Amino acid sequence: MGTISARLSDDLEEELEEYLEEERLDRSTAVRKLLAEGLDEWRRQQALDQLAAGDVTVTKAAEHAEMSVWEFTHLAKERDITWVSSDHLDDDLEEL
């Protein structure tokens, strides 16, 4: 397991302390949890961006986001990303 150290602004550290109290977590667990959540969101956004640009099919985007196709299409709908196009429909159906 790797180790990360970071300097935090006073405001960020204060907010982290509030989070620790609210969630009843120790600092290491809280930082791991927040980092994992942030990376999950980043991965999803990357997949949505690739889908919107037409670089990947919805199935591949869902794989990149580490989500099921159904969860991912729901997320795309929530974020107003159009993914059904005649160009990719055949590819998407083949991958399903």
C-alpha positions as CSV (number, residue, x, y, z in Angstrom):
1,M,0.0,0.0,0.0
2,G,1.4,3.4,-1.0
3,T,1.6,6.5,1.1
4,I,0.5,10.0,0.1
5,S,1.2,13.2,2.0
6,A,-0.3,16.5,1.1
7,R,-0.4,20.1,2.5
8,L,-3.9,21.5,3.0
9,S,-5.1,25.0,3.2
10,D,-6.6,26.0,6.5
11,D,-10.1,26.1,5.0
12,L,-9.7,22.7,3.4
13,E,-8.3,21.2,6.7
14,E,-11.2,22.7,8.6
15,E,-13.7,21.2,6.2
16,L,-11.9,17.8,6.4
17,E,-12.2,18.0,10.2
18,E,-16.0,18.6,9.9
19,Y,-16.2,15.6,7.6
20,L,-14.3,13.4,10.0
21,E,-16.7,14.3,12.8
22,E,-19.8,14.0,10.7
23,E,-18.8,10.6,9.2
24,R,-17.1,9.4,12.4
25,L,-14.0,8.4,10.5
26,D,-10.3,8.6,11.3
27,R,-8.2,10.9,9.0
28,S,-6.6,8.1,6.9
29,T,-9.9,6.3,6.3
30,A,-11.6,9.6,5.4
31,V,-8.9,10.7,3.0
32,R,-8.9,7.2,1.3
33,K,-12.7,7.4,1.0
34,L,-12.7,10.9,-0.5
35,L,-9.9,10.1,-2.9
36,A,-11.7,7.0,-4.1
37,E,-14.9,8.9,-4.6
38,G,-13.1,11.6,-6.5
39,L,-11.4,9.2,-8.8
40,D,-14.7,7.4,-9.4
41,E,-16.3,10.7,-10.4
42,W,-13.3,11.5,-12.6
43,R,-13.4,8.1,-14.3
44,R,-17.2,8.6,-15.0
45,Q,-16.7,12.1,-16.4
46,Q,-13.9,10.9,-18.7
47,A,-16.2,8.1,-20.0
48,L,-19.0,10.6,-20.5
49,D,-16.7,13.0,-22.4
50,Q,-15.5,10.1,-24.6
51,L,-19.0,9.0,-25.3
52,A,-20.2,12.6,-26.1
53,A,-17.3,13.0,-28.5
54,G,-18.2,9.8,-30.2
55,D,-14.8,8.2,-29.4
56,V,-16.3,5.1,-27.7
57,T,-19.6,3.2,-27.7
58,V,-21.8,3.3,-24.7
59,T,-20.7,-0.2,-23.7
60,K,-17.0,0.7,-23.8
61,A,-17.7,4.0,-21.9
62,A,-19.6,2.0,-19.2
63,E,-16.6,-0.3,-18.9
64,H,-14.2,2.7,-18.6
65,A,-16.5,4.1,-15.9
66,E,-16.6,0.7,-14.1
67,M,-20.4,0.8,-14.2
68,S,-23.1,-1.5,-15.8
69,V,-24.4,-0.3,-19.1
70,W,-27.8,0.4,-17.5
71,E,-26.3,2.5,-14.7
72,F,-24.1,4.3,-17.2
73,T,-26.9,5.1,-19.6
74,H,-28.9,6.5,-16.6
75,L,-25.9,8.7,-15.7
76,A,-25.6,9.9,-19.3
77,K,-29.3,10.8,-19.3
78,E,-28.9,12.7,-16.0
79,R,-26.0,14.6,-17.4
80,D,-27.9,15.2,-20.7
81,I,-25.4,13.3,-22.8
82,T,-26.8,12.0,-26.1
83,W,-25.3,8.6,-26.9
84,V,-27.7,7.0,-29.3
85,S,-26.7,7.8,-32.9
86,S,-27.0,5.9,-36.1
87,D,-23.2,5.7,-36.3
88,H,-22.8,3.9,-33.0
89,L,-26.0,2.0,-32.7
90,D,-24.8,-1.1,-34.5
91,D,-21.5,-1.1,-32.5
92,D,-23.4,-0.8,-29.2
93,L,-25.8,-3.6,-30.1
94,E,-23.0,-5.9,-31.0
95,E,-21.2,-5.2,-27.8
96,L,-24.3,-6.0,-25.7
